Amino acid sequence: MSQMDIQKRATVYFEPDVHRALRLKAAASDRSISEMVNDAVRAALAEDADDLAAFADRKNERSISFDSFVQGLKRRGRI
């Protein structure tokens, strides 16, 4: 068994309505709550990784303050 195959236990507290929805969805999809939570956490982490990559790609872009941007819009008659 590799390190990737070892599962860790954590206690998570859900609001009662969220827990009920999870139980019902798990039963309807023939999956465990743990599988669904793991998938949701992996999706959130993947989204974070994508966001971090996008920030890294844009780190050399010129930045402009909100005030300057709005003033430019006004000068150009956009607002």
C-alpha positions in Angstrom: 0.0 0.0 0.0 1.5 3.4 -1.0 1.2 6.6 0.9 -1.5 7.7 -1.5 -3.7 4.8 -0.5 -3.6 5.6 3.2 -6.8 7.4 4.2 -6.9 9.9 7.1 -9.9 10.4 9.4 -11.2 13.8 10.2 -14.3 15.0 12.1 -16.4 17.4 10.1 -19.5 19.1 11.5 -22.3 19.8 9.0 -25.4 21.9 9.5 -28.4 19.5 9.9 -29.9 20.4 6.6 -26.6 20.1 4.8 -26.0 16.7 6.4 -29.5 15.5 5.4 -29.0 16.6 1.8 -25.6 14.8 1.7 -27.1 11.6 3.1 -29.9 11.8 0.5 -27.6 12.5 -2.4 -25.2 9.8 -1.3 -28.0 7.3 -1.2 -29.4 8.4 -4.6 -26.0 8.2 -6.2 -24.8 5.0 -4.5 -21.8 6.8 -3.1 -20.6 7.5 0.4 -20.6 10.9 2.0 -16.8 10.6 2.3 -16.5 10.1 -1.5 -18.6 13.1 -2.2 -16.8 15.3 0.3 -13.4 14.2 -1.0 -14.5 15.0 -4.6 -15.8 18.4 -3.5 -12.6 19.2 -1.7 -10.4 18.0 -4.6 -12.5 20.2 -7.0 -12.0 23.2 -4.7 -8.3 22.6 -4.5 -8.0 22.2 -8.2 -9.8 25.6 -8.6 -7.4 27.1 -6.2 -4.5 25.7 -8.2 -6.0 27.1 -11.4 -6.4 30.5 -9.7 -2.8 30.5 -8.5 -1.5 29.6 -12.0 -3.6 32.5 -13.5 -2.1 34.9 -10.9 1.4 33.7 -11.8 0.7 34.1 -15.5 -0.4 37.7 -14.9 2.2 38.8 -12.3 4.1 40.9 -14.8 1.0 42.8 -16.1 0.8 46.5 -15.4 -1.5 47.2 -12.6 -3.7 50.3 -12.2 -5.6 51.6 -9.2 -9.3 51.6 -9.1 -9.3 55.4 -8.8 -7.2 55.8 -11.8 -9.3 53.4 -13.8 -12.5 55.2 -12.9 -11.0 58.6 -13.7 -9.9 57.3 -17.1 -13.5 56.1 -17.8 -14.8 59.5 -16.9 -12.2 61.3 -19.1 -13.2 59.1 -22.1 -16.9 59.8 -21.5 -17.7 56.2 -20.6 -19.3 57.2 -17.3 
